[in-house]
Amino acid sequence: MEVRQSAYLLDILHSAEAIQKYIAGYNQEDFLRDPKTQDAVLRRLLVIGEAAGRLTPETVAAFEGLPFRKMAGLRNRVVHDYGQIDFEIVWETVTGHLP
């Protein structure tokens, strides 16, 4: 695997780990009341989506079980529909799908 592809995978991993640290000890209500944490989580989701979108088909195929296309899609949704983000869905995503 080329170095750049490995770097994108590390970006995804490190951002997922950061999100888990940001929300550690939080419940949904805490998250919904904390715009700073919401912003931090969204930024890391953008990094995940951007990195996922740059992966080659060969890299994606090597990690068959991971939803890279959905990661990239989430990034696009956040960027283009930023005024309509449902933070309950973001919470569900980072607590139910991210780990």
C-alpha angles and dihedrals in degrees: 000000000000120000095247092055090051089051091054091050090050090050089055093047095046093047092050090050091048092052090052090052092047093055099036109131093012127121123200094269092053090050094048090053096048114077093177092059091043089054093047092049092047091051091053091047088054090053090049092050095045092050092045090052091055096054117112120238088251092057092046090051090053090060099043098168098054119094098226092157091055090048090055090044092054090052091053091048093051093047097046101034098035093140093057102048113146104214091194087064090045089053091049090049097050095042100037106030108021099065 
